[in-house]
């Protein structure tokens, strides 16, 4: 049997969508992107790795698996939680052109959003470690020195 993984907005210290978003938010241009109501199907890098290992150890599972947190959030919520963790104000909406110029192809996910259905992994017994966005962001951003995020 074979499985196809479909990870979406991966949150990691190095790389992934978070690294690109931090460039916007650290530059004090961070705020809700676009209309703010689009879903952001985020997932912590540790859960991605654990999901891959789980599927490798479960050869009877096959098909497409959306790898995303059990609780996707709207862009407004994502931005508010990120600014809270960074201890930065979100004074303005991030202009679309700024998002596109800094994030490149990843901008489509942030501007268009996607509400992926991820039930299969959980139904097959996988347990996510990071189910709340704030906890996931804190684990990635607050374990580094304060200089890194200021």
C-alpha positions as CSV (number, residue, x, y, z in Angstrom):
1,X,0.0,0.0,0.0
2,X,1.1,3.6,-0.5
3,X,0.2,6.8,1.1
4,X,0.4,10.3,-0.2
5,X,1.0,13.1,2.3
6,X,-0.4,16.6,1.8
7,X,1.1,18.9,4.4
8,X,0.0,22.5,4.2
9,X,1.4,25.5,6.2
10,X,4.3,23.9,8.1
11,X,5.6,25.8,11.1
12,X,9.3,25.3,11.8
13,X,12.2,27.3,13.3
14,X,14.1,27.1,10.0
15,X,12.1,27.2,6.7
16,X,8.4,26.6,6.1
17,X,5.8,29.3,6.1
18,X,6.7,30.6,9.6
19,X,10.1,31.8,8.5
20,X,8.6,33.9,5.7
21,X,5.9,35.3,7.9
22,X,8.4,36.3,10.5
23,X,10.1,38.6,8.0
24,X,6.8,40.4,7.6
25,X,5.9,40.5,11.3
26,X,9.4,41.5,12.5
27,X,9.3,44.4,10.0
28,X,6.2,45.6,11.8
29,X,4.1,45.1,8.7
30,X,2.5,42.0,10.3
31,X,-1.2,41.9,10.7
32,X,-4.1,40.0,9.2
33,X,-3.3,39.2,5.6
34,X,-5.9,40.0,3.0
35,X,-9.5,39.8,4.2
36,X,-8.4,37.7,7.2
37,X,-11.2,35.2,7.1
38,X,-9.4,32.6,5.0
39,X,-8.4,29.4,6.8
40,X,-4.7,28.7,7.5
41,X,-4.2,24.9,7.7
42,X,-1.1,25.0,9.9
43,X,0.9,22.1,11.4
44,X,4.0,22.0,13.6
45,X,7.1,20.3,12.0
46,X,7.2,17.8,14.9
47,X,3.7,16.6,14.0
48,X,4.7,16.3,10.3
49,X,7.7,14.1,11.2
50,X,5.6,12.0,13.6
51,X,2.8,11.6,11.0
52,X,5.3,10.4,8.4
53,X,6.8,7.9,10.9
54,X,3.3,6.8,11.8
55,X,2.4,6.1,8.2
56,X,5.7,4.3,7.5
57,X,5.0,2.1,10.5
58,X,1.4,1.4,9.3
59,X,1.8,-0.2,5.9
60,X,-1.9,-1.1,5.8
61,X,-2.8,2.6,5.6
62,X,-3.0,4.0,2.1
63,X,-4.4,6.9,0.2
64,X,-4.1,10.7,0.6
65,X,-3.6,12.1,4.1
66,X,-3.9,15.8,4.7
67,X,-1.4,16.6,7.4
68,X,-2.7,19.6,9.3
69,X,-3.6,20.5,12.8
70,X,-6.9,19.4,14.2
71,X,-7.8,23.1,14.7
72,X,-7.2,25.3,11.7
73,X,-7.6,29.0,12.3
74,X,-8.7,32.0,10.3
75,X,-5.9,34.3,9.2
76,X,-7.1,37.0,11.6
77,X,-6.7,34.5,14.5
78,X,-3.3,33.3,13.2
79,X,-2.0,36.9,13.0
80,X,-3.4,37.8,16.4
81,X,-1.8,34.7,18.1
82,X,1.5,35.3,16.3
83,X,1.7,38.9,17.3
84,X,0.9,37.9,20.9
85,X,3.7,35.3,21.0
86,X,6.1,37.8,19.4
87,X,4.9,40.6,21.7
88,X,4.4,42.9,18.7
89,X,1.4,45.0,17.8
90,X,-0.6,44.2,14.7
91,X,-1.5,47.7,13.7
92,X,-2.3,47.3,10.1
93,X,-3.4,44.6,7.6
94,X,-0.5,43.3,5.7
95,X,-0.9,44.5,2.1
96,X,-1.2,41.7,-0.5
97,X,1.8,42.9,-2.5
98,X,4.0,42.7,0.6
99,X,2.8,39.2,1.3
100,X,3.5,38.2,-2.4
101,X,6.9,39.8,-2.6
102,X,8.2,38.3,0.7
103,X,6.4,34.9,0.6
104,X,6.6,34.0,-3.1
105,X,4.5,30.9,-3.9
106,X,3.6,30.5,-0.2
107,X,1.6,33.7,-0.4
108,X,-1.2,31.8,-2.2
109,X,-1.9,29.7,0.9
110,X,-2.0,32.8,3.2
111,X,-4.1,34.9,0.8
112,X,-6.5,32.2,-0.5
113,X,-6.6,29.9,2.5
114,X,-7.7,26.3,2.5
115,X,-9.8,24.4,5.0
116,X,-8.3,20.9,4.6
117,X,-10.1,17.9,6.1
118,X,-7.6,15.9,8.2
119,X,-9.8,13.4,9.8
120,X,-8.2,10.2,8.4
121,X,-5.0,10.4,10.4
122,X,-6.9,10.8,13.7
123,X,-9.4,8.1,12.7
124,X,-6.6,5.7,12.1
125,X,-5.1,6.4,15.6
126,X,-2.6,9.2,15.1
127,X,-2.3,11.6,18.0
128,X,-1.2,15.2,17.3
129,X,1.2,16.8,19.9
130,X,0.5,20.4,18.9
131,X,-3.3,21.0,18.6
132,X,-3.3,24.7,19.6
133,X,-1.6,27.3,17.5
134,X,-0.3,29.3,20.4
135,X,1.4,26.3,22.0
136,X,3.0,25.4,18.6
137,X,4.3,28.9,18.0
138,X,5.6,29.3,21.6
139,X,7.5,26.0,21.2
140,X,9.2,27.3,18.1
141,X,9.7,31.0,19.0
142,X,10.1,31.2,22.7
143,X,12.8,28.5,23.0
144,X,15.2,30.8,21.2
145,X,16.9,33.8,22.7
146,X,14.8,37.0,22.9
147,X,17.3,38.6,20.5
148,X,16.2,36.2,17.8
149,X,12.6,37.4,17.8
150,X,13.1,41.1,18.5
